[in-house]
Amino acid sequence: MKLFIFLMLFTSQVIANDHAHHDQKAPAAGKRVFTIVNYEYETTKQWLPGMIAVYEGDEVEINLINNTPSGVHGFAIKDFGVQISVLKGKTQKVNFTAGKPGIYPIHCHLHPAHIGGQLLILEKPKS
């Protein structure tokens, strides 16, 4: 039940943040910017949101925030050469270009048993 409440609060915060950013300048076409937060619940660590979706060829920027009390955690997308360690209470940024359409695993390269996520790359729509 606690996890359900946490996820509901987190989701409402993401929606509230999205509405707050509508007044800001939108990213250029083909550029996707995400903020992903590491959290810990009953010793389970996870990056949220757990899935991000982009189109092939998009420039992707991910701002990683580590809010876990347990220290440094990793974020890796092997297929795109992304591998970074994020210290507790710190923010790191990664950038890459989305390649071939498909589903690519996201994981913590420091703690392989942790729950990972997915990067979904969609085929670019025909004009």
Secondary structure by P-SEA (a helix, b strand, c coil): caaaaaaaaaaaaaaaaaaaacccccccccbbbbbbbbbbccccccccccbbbbccccbbbbbbbbcccccbbbbbcccccbbbbbcccbbbbbbbbbccbbbbbbbcccccccbbbbbbbcccccc
